């Protein structure tokens, strides 16, 4: 289990570094219908509700496949 968490953490870290240096490589993230974004003059609020649900389903599916085939 520790090995799985390490691999997943490393992948997220790698994706974060790539996103930092190469700009917004995941253009669809945060721009889906259902993501809440509110901007005012000196205040902004962002809650990626739909993005979190989709990523949760994908990660859960990958985890179930990992368990099934390991």
N, C-alpha and C positions, 0 to 999 in steps of 0.2 A: 504494500500500500504506500509506503514511503517513497518507493521508486516512482510510482505513478504520480504522486504529488510533486515530486522533484521535476519530472519530465513536463508536466502541465505548467508548472511555475516557470520553467525555463522557456517554454514555448511562448507564454504570455510576455515574458521579459523581452524575448527576441522580437516579437511583434511590436512591442512598445518602442524599442530602439529603432526598428525600421520605420515606424510611423513618425518618430521624432526627426530622423535625418532625411527622409524622402517625402515629407509632407503627408497629406491626408490620403494614404493608399487605400483606406477603407471608406470611400466616399458615401456609401449607403448607411453606415453606422451613425445613428443619431438623427437621421432625416426621414425616418419611416412614419407613416400615419400612426398616431397614438403616442408618439414621443412628445412630451410637454416642454415647450420652450416659451419663456416669457422674458421680454426685454423692455426695460424702461430707461429713462435717462441715465441714472447712475446705479442701476440694479439689474441683474439678470439671474434667471432661474432656469435650470435645465434638468429634466428628469426623463431619461430614456426608457420609458415603460415598455414599449413594444420591442425595442432592441434587447432589453434584458430578458424578456420572455423567449424570444427566438434563440438567443445565445444559450439560455438555460435548457431548452429542448435539444439543441445540437449537442451540448456538452453531456447531457444525460444520455442521449442516444449513443454517443461515442463510448461513454463509460459502460453502458450495458453490453455493447459489442466487445469491449475489452474483457469484461468479466466472462462473457460467453465463450470466447476463443482462447482464454488463457488458462 
